[in-house]
Amino acid sequence: MTDKIRVGFEGDFQVKEIAITPGDPAPWDPSHTFSIVGTRVPRLDGKPKVTGEAKYSIDMRLPGMLYGRILRCPLAAATVTSVDLSAARKMPGVGAALAIAEPGEKIRYAGQEVAAVAAATPEQADDALAAIRVAYDPRPFVVGLEAARKPGAPLVFDGKAETKTSAGDVESGGKELARNGNVLGPRSSLKGNVEEGFKKADAVVEATYVTQVQTHTALETHGLVAQWDGDALTVWASTQGVFGVRDELAETLKIPVAKVRVLTEHMGGGFGAKFGARIEGLTAARLAREAGAPVKLFLDRKEEQLSTGNRPSSVQTVKAGATRDGKLTALQLTVYGDGGTNGGTGTSGPIKNIYACENLKVDEYDVFTNAGPSTAMRAPGHPQGAFALEATMDELARALGMDPLEFRLKNDPSAVRREEFRIGAEKIGWKAREARRQTPDPWIRRGVGVGAAVWYNTGDTGPRATVTIHRDGSAEVEHGVQDLGTGSRTMVAIVAAEELQLPLEKVSVSIGDTRMPYGPESGGSTTTPSSAPTIRRAAYQAKKELARAIARQWKVPADSVTVQDGVVSAPGDPKHSVPWAEACTLLPGQGVSATAERADNHEDAWKRFTTGAQFAEVEVDTATGKVRVDRVVAVHDCGVPINPLATESQIQGGVIQGLSYALYEDRVLDRQTGRMVNPNVESYKIAGAMDVPEIDVTLVSVWDGINNTNSVGIGEPATVATAAAIANAVSHAVGARIRQLPITPEVVLAAVKEAEEARAKGGRA
Amino acid sequence: MSDEPRGGFTRRDLVRGSLVGAIAAGVGTKAGPAEPGPIGPGAAPLELTVNGTVHRMSVEPRVTLVEALRDRIGLTGTKVVCGRGACGACTVLVDGRTVCSCLMLAHEATGKSIATIEGLAAGGRLTPLQEAFIAADALQCGFCTSGMILSCQALLEREPKPSRQAIREAVAGNLCRCGTYNHVFDAVERAAGLKTAQGASPTVLARSGLPPDGSRRIEDDPRVGKAIREAMEEEGLA
């Protein structure tokens, strides 16, 4: 079956004929009149969260439950020679103790797991942990990207590198790569011929940009509560994917998948770091089995900051050329990233996918160090890649004597993002930005900067949902997705209510349980575009079941009954037309239900990237180097937003995390010991209430027709451009390029000095 | 770590090492502490008055107030994020003042009146502040929300019509990772009757269903684009 739909965005629509998967409704198109999609719906779990009733996994208390704790190695590199648990086992209240690292096993960073205990109270577990005796054979270690690259640096992996990727990683490689010392790579991509491209250029710029390691710092730490009942295991996990936790537990513990149940009712943030059972989850399950009692094992803040992942650092050298009329001729990126004991540090997403350029060369290297492993973090590689790319675009525009925004518009192949740039420019007052640079206070400068965002996912196949319509006219949705705080639960209810034409209070939603139909893991901004079309399809099919059941009652042909605008009728037959609620009373005892699996994406629809443009206005104190971000304008495409209220909240969050990354966050390791010196939230600074700017969010609806709800995710694109826009704004304010994150007062003062020296030589003002 | 059993310095380590036995603990009633005297290191009886209810338990002196609330009493609305007074997630009201309950020992709270997030909605009826948090979407994952609300509640009690700056300052010690801050400020202004334009309309909230006309801002219309720009021009924003 094919259908003609309108795709595009306001002012740029086209008609496409697409193939519709049997059993799937055609995508909503711009002529559709919505009743609830697109309105601002307060989240359904608001009440339990504002009253403290919401039970997060960390809040679970079970009868006889023990508290688990993990012992970690204080050395940055060592070989474990012995683990003696005998004294710990005799401590009061102890129910189980086990070794995580066996003798002979190598420790690769300070904070790696060595052993664990479970005891009746948290205090007893602490005491028992102190009674574990571990002996180590220390080995040389290396921290810091530059030190690890040097010939003769201690090797983090003397054999094959044991790295892993996780859901949400983007372009993290996977092929067998060359390794030289601690350096893995390059992962290379090549398009056209960059040497030829640079020859054609009228201006070429080249510079190196440095970014720091950022930790996810979700407020609820990693962990789970594990309870065995015979050979069956139930866990309450803080996770971005209940099904992934289930599968890893089953595989590692060698029990059937069907015997493992994972629940996540409410969840205190993930940002990419919470996939799989992970070592603390497996440890909790093992402790619970040994103790014959439920075990709660959640990390404390120090452990969370040390060992659960991070956004790797980067040292990016970007070279770019363009012609006098402002067309890019060549782009080149060479990047080294410190991912600790993990790889996947590439940053090439933005340079490959934002601006059009025929000649592109990318070489990405992972550098192993004796530090906690990197893992996917909100738009992996992209905030750091966008920072370097967008600084380069500003530099090149300057070299050409062109307005930076005009230069971007000339090279941006995305009509949606060009529109976003234009909307944002008007809102921030781009044209008047030069006039605002000087302030009455000679020390204070203002600056305005811009950055572009790109993201990709339009959802994956695989998810399933069950929709049941009851005789009282209410409906129930079961879908094993989890809500990380993004509003997934509410999104599921809205889509079902829209398709069934029901008010929201008639729809109940159950999520966060592997006993339910499979829901997607929440990574890579895939949740909504994977779940929403699934829910709509299941609701659509449940509605068909309703029509069939009513047709039987009315003794009319099965396909002659329609459900439209809350009325069930057999068109052309006036005596057979009743409101929804009345029709439902005619249903058999348990109502009707349908389970559906998400249809494939319509690849024949309007292929595109998810886009965004952000503008920042900053005030810089050139005497102290302090930066204050006054305003951020964020213009984003979120497909057709299902709940603009939650979408805007998530964009607010992406901007604030981006600001925090741009100005404050920095994991610091002690070079003498290899230990992290700020595994906390007072010296690892994240943005607080005093730091946040006014954030102006605009959503541009895009009807791509790729899935039946035109939905895409906003989690990642919301944070891609912020640091870039802020860095460009600070550069604009001080008159010298910021090439390093975080933009601390020290970095600003160095830029101020550079600008003064350039001015003294008659350079840029 | 092997030489730092609990993964380094925490409040509990500090108090375990230096304060055991030195706490003037009143194993008393709300009427006033009993004769102070040394307790510990073993468990000692304790009464805590939380949300007007007296809870009796026996805990070691090193147990913090938040641990007593969460692990002993089961009031898990109060969260622990940093364990050292840096994030405000464990904020409770002790005799009406905001306190980081990870920095107060359970025995120190004897004889004091403790209010937690669970005590706010009397009889299941949300306070205007709680309603405003929902309406303004001032929560995402919700893990900082209990502490945020209690800090804001304390602010509204001492300053019923706070300025935006005063709100910022009131929650300066409450960290949020999802980035709800601006919506928190909106929520407090809404609860104080200072603002109604942002967030979901109260009408939508009350009905929780199909939105009435007027709850939809022009930018929220799914068919945005040209419409947004025109509206912005009309409002002088563009």
Boltz contact constraints between the chains, C-beta under 6 A:
constraints:
  - contact:
      token1: [A, 9]
      token2: [B, 225]
      max_distance: 6.0
  - contact:
      token1: [A, 10]
      token2: [B, 225]
      max_distance: 6.0
  - contact:
      token1: [A, 10]
      token2: [B, 226]
      max_distance: 6.0
  - contact:
      token1: [A, 11]
      token2: [B, 225]
      max_distance: 6.0
  - contact:
      token1: [A, 11]
      token2: [B, 226]
      max_distance: 6.0
  - contact:
      token1: [A, 30]
      token2: [B, 223]
      max_distance: 6.0
  - contact:
      token1: [A, 35]
      token2: [B, 210]
      max_distance: 6.0
  - contact:
      token1: [A, 38]
      token2: [B, 222]
      max_distance: 6.0
  - contact:
      token1: [A, 39]
      token2: [B, 211]
      max_distance: 6.0
  - contact:
      token1: [A, 39]
      token2: [B, 216]
      max_distance: 6.0
  - contact:
      token1: [A, 40]
      token2: [B, 200]
      max_distance: 6.0
  - contact:
      token1: [A, 42]
      token2: [B, 134]
      max_distance: 6.0
  - contact:
      token1: [A, 42]
      token2: [B, 135]
      max_distance: 6.0
  - contact:
      token1: [A, 42]
      token2: [B, 200]
      max_distance: 6.0
  - contact:
      token1: [A, 42]
      token2: [B, 205]
      max_distance: 6.0
  - contact:
      token1: [A, 46]
      token2: [B, 134]
      max_distance: 6.0
  - contact:
      token1: [A, 49]
      token2: [B, 139]
      max_distance: 6.0
  - contact:
      token1: [A, 49]
      token2: [B, 142]
      max_distance: 6.0
  - contact:
      token1: [A, 49]
      token2: [B, 145]
      max_distance: 6.0
  - contact:
      token1: [A, 50]
      token2: [B, 130]
      max_distance: 6.0
  - contact:
      token1: [A, 50]
      token2: [B, 133]
      max_distance: 6.0
  - contact:
      token1: [A, 51]
      token2: [B, 121]
      max_distance: 6.0
  - contact:
      token1: [A, 52]
      token2: [B, 77]
      max_distance: 6.0
  - contact:
      token1: [A, 52]
      token2: [B, 117]
      max_distance: 6.0
  - contact:
      token1: [A, 52]
      token2: [B, 118]
      max_distance: 6.0
  - contact:
      token1: [A, 52]
      token2: [B, 146]
      max_distance: 6.0
  - contact:
      token1: [A, 54]
      token2: [B, 142]
      max_distance: 6.0
  - contact:
      token1: [A, 59]
      token2: [B, 76]
      max_distance: 6.0
  - contact:
      token1: [A, 61]
      token2: [B, 74]
      max_distance: 6.0
  - contact:
      token1: [A, 72]
      token2: [B, 1]
      max_distance: 6.0
  - contact:
      token1: [A, 74]
      token2: [B, 1]
      max_distance: 6.0
  - contact:
      token1: [A, 74]
      token2: [B, 2]
      max_distance: 6.0
  - contact:
      token1: [A, 74]
      token2: [B, 3]
      max_distance: 6.0
  - contact:
      token1: [A, 123]
      token2: [B, 60]
      max_distance: 6.0
  - contact:
      token1: [A, 126]
      token2: [B, 6]
      max_distance: 6.0
  - contact:
      token1: [A, 129]
      token2: [B, 5]
      max_distance: 6.0
  - contact:
      token1: [A, 130]
      token2: [B, 5]
      max_distance: 6.0
  - contact:
      token1: [A, 134]
      token2: [B, 2]
      max_distance: 6.0
  - contact:
      token1: [A, 217]
      token2: [B, 177]
      max_distance: 6.0
  - contact:
      token1: [A, 218]
      token2: [B, 177]
      max_distance: 6.0
  - contact:
      token1: [A, 219]
      token2: [B, 81]
      max_distance: 6.0
  - contact:
      token1: [A, 219]
      token2: [B, 143]
      max_distance: 6.0
  - contact:
      token1: [A, 219]
      token2: [B, 144]
      max_distance: 6.0
  - contact:
      token1: [A, 219]
      token2: [B, 177]
      max_distance: 6.0
  - contact:
      token1: [A, 220]
      token2: [B, 143]
      max_distance: 6.0
  - contact:
      token1: [A, 268]
      token2: [B, 141]
      max_distance: 6.0
  - contact:
      token1: [A, 268]
      token2: [B, 143]
      max_distance: 6.0
  - contact:
      token1: [A, 269]
      token2: [B, 141]
      max_distance: 6.0
  - contact:
      token1: [A, 269]
      token2: [B, 177]
      max_distance: 6.0
  - contact:
      token1: [A, 300]
      token2: [B, 7]
      max_distance: 6.0
  - contact:
      token1: [A, 301]
      token2: [B, 82]
      max_distance: 6.0
  - contact:
      token1: [A, 301]
      token2: [B, 83]
      max_distance: 6.0
  - contact:
      token1: [A, 302]
      token2: [B, 7]
      max_distance: 6.0
  - contact:
      token1: [A, 302]
      token2: [B, 8]
      max_distance: 6.0
  - contact:
      token1: [A, 303]
      token2: [B, 7]
      max_distance: 6.0
  - contact:
      token1: [A, 426]
      token2: [B, 238]
      max_distance: 6.0
  - contact:
      token1: [A, 485]
      token2: [B, 140]
      max_distance: 6.0
  - contact:
      token1: [A, 485]
      token2: [B, 141]
      max_distance: 6.0
  - contact:
      token1: [A, 485]
      token2: [B, 178]
      max_distance: 6.0
  - contact:
      token1: [A, 503]
      token2: [B, 209]
      max_distance: 6.0
  - contact:
      token1: [A, 503]
      token2: [B, 210]
      max_distance: 6.0
  - contact:
      token1: [A, 504]
      token2: [B, 208]
      max_distance: 6.0
  - contact:
      token1: [A, 504]
      token2: [B, 209]
      max_distance: 6.0
  - contact:
      token1: [A, 505]
      token2: [B, 208]
      max_distance: 6.0
  - contact:
      token1: [A, 505]
      token2: [B, 209]
      max_distance: 6.0
  - contact:
      token1: [A, 640]
      token2: [B, 222]
      max_distance: 6.0
  - contact:
      token1: [A, 644]
      token2: [B, 220]
      max_distance: 6.0
  - contact:
      token1: [A, 645]
      token2: [B, 137]
      max_distance: 6.0
  - contact:
      token1: [A, 645]
      token2: [B, 200]
      max_distance: 6.0
  - contact:
      token1: [A, 649]
      token2: [B, 137]
      max_distance: 6.0
  - contact:
      token1: [A, 649]
      token2: [B, 140]
      max_distance: 6.0
  - contact:
      token1: [A, 652]
      token2: [B, 179]
      max_distance: 6.0
  - contact:
      token1: [A, 652]
      token2: [B, 182]
      max_distance: 6.0
  - contact:
      token1: [A, 653]
      token2: [B, 178]
      max_distance: 6.0
  - contact:
      token1: [A, 653]
      token2: [B, 179]
      max_distance: 6.0
  - contact:
      token1: [A, 656]
      token2: [B, 179]
      max_distance: 6.0
  - contact:
      token1: [A, 681]
      token2: [B, 82]
      max_distance: 6.0
  - contact:
      token1: [A, 681]
      token2: [B, 86]
      max_distance: 6.0
  - contact:
      token1: [A, 681]
      token2: [B, 87]
      max_distance: 6.0
  - contact:
      token1: [A, 681]
      token2: [B, 175]
      max_distance: 6.0
  - contact:
      token1: [A, 682]
      token2: [B, 86]
      max_distance: 6.0
  - contact:
      token1: [A, 688]
      token2: [B, 172]
      max_distance: 6.0
  - contact:
      token1: [A, 688]
      token2: [B, 175]
      max_distance: 6.0
  - contact:
      token1: [A, 689]
      token2: [B, 168]
      max_distance: 6.0
  - contact:
      token1: [A, 689]
      token2: [B, 171]
      max_distance: 6.0
  - contact:
      token1: [A, 689]
      token2: [B, 172]
      max_distance: 6.0
  - contact:
      token1: [A, 689]
      token2: [B, 181]
      max_distance: 6.0
  - contact:
      token1: [A, 690]
      token2: [B, 168]
      max_distance: 6.0
  - contact:
      token1: [A, 690]
      token2: [B, 172]
      max_distance: 6.0
  - contact:
      token1: [A, 692]
      token2: [B, 181]
      max_distance: 6.0
  - contact:
      token1: [A, 695]
      token2: [B, 182]
      max_distance: 6.0
  - contact:
      token1: [A, 701]
      token2: [B, 222]
      max_distance: 6.0
  - contact:
      token1: [A, 701]
      token2: [B, 224]
      max_distance: 6.0
